[in-house]
């Protein structure tokens, strides 16, 4: 539940941030009549995201055995790739995103293409919606109910925060917001990479080399239930969903996890450390 809450919170908050920038700027230039185009983009994106979620559920529900393991690995890998792209994008654009959004709005208005505002709103929400479907889809494989609870809670919190955030949009430090959330995103994405490799290990696509580098799973309780820290226990499964924790990982899973942290972490560190160039 915690993982789905954090993922939903993060993705929905980013969408709300972009929509907030659009709405605040439209209000600032005295064009509140354009709000209907913003709403149209949001509604269209939500409907499209639900469609993607239904397709994901239908496809996964028909798979069994090796095909199911391949799909789980591919879904986790796809989610990690999308998430990594977002990390790169935030690291490179965090300092100028607000100005770029406002420039696109000005361009749409000046050319009389008000549907451009709808498109901008649609893309902002749909992109996060698709990412949320990919991430939560991999979590729902383990527990649909907990995933839904986390999703609902995260959405409610963001909706409430959005009203507060909209009023203070002019003072929000977007660069810092992206900087700190990038650390969480790397944590999530590294876990997805390890999960993907684990799925490919089971499907026989990637050899484990060493099947279990270590095994930290405690023995089952006398009643046959899983201990809290077991990979399938309450805490262990939560950590597995959140950061890709595996109590008995293969060597290739460990190498993939560490390698991702080193490569992506170095890139993000360099990107945020480098001062913005004067244009």
PyMOL commands that set and color helices and strands:
alter all, ss='L'
color gray80, all
select helices_A, chain A and resi 2-28+32-61+65-93+97-110+115-140+144-167+169-171+174-203+234-243+251-273
alter helices_A, ss='H'
color red, helices_A
deselect
rebuild
show_as cartoon
